[in-house]
Amino acid sequence: MPVALVTGIAGQDGSYLAEFLLGKGYEVHGVMRRTSTINTWRLDDIYHDPHDPGSPFFLHYGDITDSTVMANLLRKIMPDEVYHLAAQSHVQVSFEMPEYTADVTGTATIKLLEAIRQLSESTGKAIRFYQASSSEMFGSTPPPQNEETPFHPRSPYGAAKVFAYWLTVNYRESYDMFATNGILFNHESPRRGETFVTRKISRAVARIAAGTQKTLYLGNLDAKRDWGFAGDYVEGMWRMLQADQPDDFVIATGEAHTVREFCELAFSHVGLDWEKYVQVDQRYFRPAEVDYLLGDPTKAQRVLGWKPALSFPELVKLMVDEDVRRL
């Protein structure tokens, strides 16, 4: 049974990846921070009795900025694959907390890579490493963006991800590690955090339709993003670590839509006119805007055989329907 370690397992991507890997017959270990409130709701379908000796799913408390804890955890688990998803991943927050973002999103990656390198050299254990890179690394670079497109990040988050990207490349080339970057474009789901724009929209649509909210305040409605379904994208992560050689891949749908289009589809799905409820608020504009991200997934399709299954309209409807159900 292959063994996988997933950082950030309690997040959107981590929960979908855990389900996917368990479906593939893996023993899955997840790292999560200790908090005063329970934050494992995304894992409820797979996390039942932590003391069940037959369960192939395990959660461990840890912080990716603590190199000692992570090194000890790696040595205890001895994983075949490590999926590094944990980060401070909110772009707007990264402007408000730039040093924290650099530490968690950037510096923590080198601590994990170094721990894997040392463990592999001391034990002979070959460990495959996946780094969750981001389309935010491209920033203001003109679309479409692929694996050869230069980076021009426009936020502390994007800059920290660029740092982590090049660290991954450096360890691959310097130490012959199987280390790969998945440059994932925006991927959403009903498990997306409520402060991200897509979930903010779908949640507001449900509340407005129910009469418990009157107005939705948003920032740049003209921002264009390549939006896909997170459940599809985690398969791309896995496929990267099954390849014969480590490499870097863009995971995207190849089509872009504006925030305005997302609003139109979301509100119309419940029979509402979005223009009656949405107002633009300058507080939600970034200090440096990223206007247009459009991924070219040709390489992933050719080399990995990966393609997205869920369309943009299907994704919007899925998110709205789930928020309506929850409400």
N, C-alpha and C positions, 0 to 999 in steps of 0.2 A: 504494500500500500504506500503510494507516494505521500510525502509529508510537506505541507505548505505552511508558511508563516505569513500572516497578513497584518501589516500595520494599518491603523485607521479602520479596523473592521466594523466599528459601530456606525460608520458613515454610510452614505448612499452607496458608493462603489464597493466598499468592503462587504456590505451585506449581500449585494447581488453576487459578488465574486465568491463569497463563502458558500452560498447556495449552489453556484455553478460547480465549484470544486468538489463539494460533497456529492453532487450528482455524477461526477467523474470518478468517484471512489477514493478520494483523497482523505487523509487525516488532516484536519484544518485547525491551526492554532491562530488565535487572534490577539492582538495587543490593543488594550484600551486604557485610557486614563481613569484614575479614580476620581469620581465626582461625588458631591453630596446628594445628588439625585440620580435615579436610575435612568440611563440613556441608551438602553439596549433594545428599544422598541422595534427597530428595524430587523432585529435578529429573533424576534419572538417565535417565528415559525420553525426555527431550527435549534433554538437554545431552550432546552427543557430542564432536565435535571443535571446539574453540573457534576453530580457524584455518580452518575450512571457509568459503570465501568465499560459498558459496551458502546458508549457514544464516541464517534470520531471527531467531535467538535469540542474545542477547549478555548476558554478565554483566560487571558493573563493580564494582570494589572502592570502597567509600565508606562514610561514616558520616553519617546524617541530621542529626546535631548539628553537623556541619562545613558551615557555610553556603557557604564558598568552593568546596569540592569539589562540592557539590550545584549551585551556580550554574553552575560550569564544565561539569558533566555535562549540565545542561539545555541550555546553549548548544551543546554538541557534538551532542547527539542531536536537538534541536528536535522534541520529541514533540507529537503531537496530543492525547494523553490521558496524565494522570498519575494513577496509583492509589497512594495513600499508605497502605500497610498496616503499615509498620514501627513497632514500639513495644516497650516493656517491657510485656508483656501478661499477666503472671501476677499475679492479685490478691493472693495471699498474700505474694508477693515484694515487692509495692509497699508493704506495711506495714513490711518490713524495710529497703527501699531507697527511701524516699519522695522524696528529692531527685533521685536518679537517674531515677526514674519520671517525675517532673515535667519533667525536662529532656528525656528521650527521647520520652516520650509526648505531652507538652504543648508545650513551648517549641520543639522541632524543627519542629513544624507551621507556626509563624509564619515560621520561616526559609525553609521550602519555599514557602509561599504568597507571601512577599515576593520570592523569587527568580523565581517564575513571573510575578508582576506586572511586575517590572522588565524581564524578557525580552520579555513581550508588548508592553509600551509602547515598547520600543526597536526592536522588529523588526516589530510589527504581527501577530505570530503569535498566533492564538487557541488557547489551551490549555485543555482541559477537565480539571477537578481533582476527584478523588474522595477524600473523607476517611473513613477507617474508624472510624466512631463505634461505641459499644457500649451494650448494654442495661444494663451496670453503671452508666451515668449515672443511671438511674432509681432504683437502690438500694432505699430503703424506701418509694417511692411505691406506693400500692396498685394491683394489676393490675385489668384489663388495661392495658398501656401502649401508647400510640400516639404519633403525631407531635406531639400537643398536650399530652401529659402532662408535668407539671413534673418537673424533675430533682431528685434528692436522693441524690447519690452517697454511698457508705458505705466508700470506700477511697481511698487516694491515686491509684490507677489510675483509678477512676471520676471523681474530681475532675479529673485531668489530661485525661481524654477530654472532659469538659464544657468545659474551657478551649479545647481544640482544635476542638470543635464550634462554639462561638460565634465563634472566629476565622474559621472557614470561612464562617459566615453573614455576618460583618462584611465580609470581602473580597468576597463576592458582592454585597452591598448598596452598599458604598463604591466599588468599582472596576468594577462591572458584569462581574465574572468569572463564568465558568461553573464554579461551585464547589458541590458537593453533598455532603451527609452521608448515608452509609448506616448507619442505626442497626441493626446486626445483633445479633440475640439469639444465644444459645449455638449454635455450629455445630461439629460434630465430624467425625472421619473416622479411618481408620487412620493418617493422617499427623499426627495430633494429638501434641503433645509429651507425653512420658511422665509429666510431673509434674502434668498436668491430670487432674481426677478421672475423667473418662470413660475416658481411655486408661489411667490407673492401674488402673481396674477391669478393662478388657478384657485388659490385659497380665497382670494377676494371675490372672485366670480361666484363661488359657492355661498359665501356669506351675503353678498348683495342679492343673489337670487332668493335667499332665505329671509331677507329683510333685516339682517343684523348688522349690515355695513352699508354706508351710503356712497362713499367715494374711495377711489383707488389712486394714490399718488405715486407717480413714476418719474424717472429721469428722462434720458435720451430715447425717445420713441423711434428714432431713425437708425439706431445702432443695429447693424446686421450681424447675425451669428449663424453658424453652421450647427444646428441643434439635432442631436440624435437621442436615442434611448439608452440609458445607462445599462440596462439589462443586456443589450446587444454588445456594448463596448467591452464588458468584462470578458467576453469570449475572445475578443481581440488581444487582451492582455495575456490570457492563457496560451493562445496560439503563438505569441511571440516567444514564450519560454519553451515551446515544443519544437521550435525551428532547429535546423541543423547547425546554424551559425548565429551568433548574437548580432543584432542590428537594431536600427532605430526606425520606427514606423509611425506615420500619421494615421490616426483613426478618425474618420469623419464621414459625413453623408455625401459631400460634394455639392450641396445646395445650401443657400443662405436665405434667411428670412429676417425681417425687422421685428423689433419689439412690438411695433404697431400691428403687424400681421398676427403675432401671437395673441394680442388682445382681441383682434377681430374674430379669430377662430374660437377663442375661449368663451367670449361673451355670446357669440351667435349660437354656440352649442347649447346654451340654456335659454335661447330666445330673447337675448338682450342686445341693445345697441351700445357698444363699448364707449362711444363718444359722449354719452350721457353721464358716464360714471368715472371716466379717467381724467385726471388733471396732472399737468406737468409741474414738478416742484424742483427748483434749482438745487435744493439740498442733495438730490440724488444724482447729480452730475459728478463725474470724476474730475479731479484736478487735471488729469491728462486722459482724454477720451481715446478709446479704441473703437473706430467707426465700423470696420468691416473685416470679419474673419470668415474665410471660406477655405475649407480643407480639400486637398486632393488625395484621396485614399487609394490611388492607382497601385502603388507599391504593395500596400497591405492586401489588396484584392489579388494581385498577381502572385506574390510570394507566399502569403499566409492562407489564401482562399477565404478571406473574411469579407463579409458584406453585411450592412445593416438590414434588419428585417422590418422594423417599425418605421412607417412614414411620419413626416412632420404632422400632418393633420391627425393621424392616429395617436401620436404622442400627446398632443394638446388635449384631445378628447379623453384619453386615459387619465391624465392628471386632473382634469376638471371632474370627471365622474368619481374618482376616488375621493377628492375633497368634498364633493357633495355627499357621498356616502358617509364619510367620517363625521361631517357636521350633523 
